[in-house]
Amino acid sequence: MSKRQILVTHALPYVNAGLHLGHLVESLQTDFWVRFQKLRGHECRLFSGDDTHGTATMLRAQQEGRAPEALLDEMRAAHLADLEAFGIEYDHYGSTHSETNRALVYEIWAALRAADVVEEREVTQLFDPETGIFLADRFVRGRCPRCDSPDQYGDNCDACGATYEPSELIDPRSSLSGAVPEERSHPHLFVKLERFHDFLDEWTQTPGRLPTETANWLRATFLSEPLRDWDVSRPAPYFGFEIPDAPGNYFYVWLDAPVGYVASTQEWCEAGNGALDDWWRNPDCEIHHFIGKDIAYFHTLFWPAMLKTAGFQLPSTVHVHGFLTVNGEKMSKRKGTFVLGRTYLDHLSPEYLRYYYASKLSSRVDDLDLNLDEFVQKVNADLVGKVVNLASRTARFVKDRTLPDAYPADRDGGLFEKAAEAGEEIARAYEIRDNARAMRLIMALADRANEFVETKAPWVLKKDPEKAEELLEICAIALNLFRQICIYLAPVLPRFESESARLLGLEGSARWKDAATPVVGTRVEKFRHLMERVDPEKVAAMTEASREAVAASEASVSPEASGSGTASEALAGEPLEAECTIDDFGRIDLRVAEIVAARAVPKASRLLELELSLGGSERRTVFAGIKKAYDPEKLVGRLTVLVANLAPRQMKFGTSQGMVLAAGTGDEDLFILSPDSGARPGQRIR
Ligand SMILES: [Zn+2]
């Protein structure tokens, strides 16, 4: 086996938020793979860092009244602390807001200019005259041009699913200032991606480059027609790198973000680890990116085009994974299943999550479901019940004794030899990132080892002083099988391996091939308990704490909090309407209504069809965009508030006769109103 040189990255976490369990699906599988390669004796290095630029960072720093750099430092430290607490080992963790990255971005930009693939064109966009900022689609809200629903984003309508241009919104407002946006045009710089079409056809469709699903998707979508030019500039104000030959304009965050992989490598090289070109301009170096499916097109179209133009080595493989669901659903703040890494660590051991994710991760682009009951059951049954148990019920009988000088192969029924042979199959599974298969193979070895212990019953041998030698041999076999299993688990659970080494009096770090050679002639140390069972109450406490964290962040925008001079987040996001009179208000007829039936509208991702009773036989059908926030069956029987005299609206799925009132920003963050108990259907609200 020749020694490979492997550079690995996972996507750079964005600086604007803490890491949640979804982020960890990616960073953990990356860490498993890197640790596996190192165990196999390869030179493998892991680089990542924070992704920092963009309007979101600029606005948040402004809102918090501090320099963006202060925000960056704080978030990078928080991200790194979480990632390291989950056991992820980086060779370097950088930031895209560094002089190293700036120089590399400029170098790549100069190459794109020299290749004559950059073009300048006017772009007309909505502009906020109060803040002086061109508005991205999500910063414009107004009424849907198709169904007239209020408060919709600039690119699509939550209520009817229409997509449109921000300029088509009725009565648009900037969500930054509440100002009426104006249309303005500004020159933007574009990379003419179509020039790379033949190259990208070949590169993306090369077997082994991308998961088959991703390669097919690219071929059926982007690559089936001329590639659109990529808009890589943003006018000031913007937090990022100013474009050297276009002052007043900044590189779009997605241009400089992946360059952060190279910058992180370079910073590591400059710390005394060799030359960047040995990694990024070396055809013998493999480059592997781990990313989520949502950012696949940045990494498989724009990024290879940039690298190729600037003469860098292209990625060997881009590993693409799906999203995390919890208990079969999208993570939900309301249900407490939107769990930050930090909240998890407050309650549970990172090793539980490492093993559980490994047991679920295949090499396909599938979503991964964290089922919290299964999480408890699987960790307890496999790690505690099979692996830890194997050592805990044998090591104590031979504490302080010396293992035989020859491994008693005649007594083990070929178990050690078979497990040594299984090592190559397990390695193949790790190599192709089929961690789930690797875990199944390892647990099958653990099952056979436990059967052996069960049959030989060392606790019985212990009672007979004449069988002391047999006891030693049986325990030596069990502990050697345990040691093998710990080496195979080491990419996922490195501490299990180091503890097994300590227990058997070994020194130095393990290599994969050590699993093929039994440990003999060393002294057995005292067994230290390796892992406690997962306590389901701690899992419940974690979800409760996650719910409370959401409630606390909502309470912080209460009127008291905003009275201190800082703007309420809710009010800033949606300024108060112009004053109205009591007569204006009187024209809106609000009624208490009982939800008597509710069902999901198929093919509409956000709509529920509600049947509302206003008392007696008076019924209304209303389509409400609350599907992501409410299970329909749980709504039946409750009272809510209906805008009863709203003109009926013809929608794709039927006519909506009125509107149900709700607060919140959309999707899961929606809260329908209820009157206090005692109100009756049909009563007017004034
Ligand atoms: Zn609409």
Boltz pocket constraint, residues with backbone or C-beta under 6 A from the ligand:
constraints:
  - pocket:
      binder: B
      contacts: [[A, 144], [A, 145], [A, 146], [A, 147], [A, 148], [A, 149], [A, 157], [A, 158], [A, 159], [A, 160], [A, 161], [A, 162]]
      max_distance: 6.0
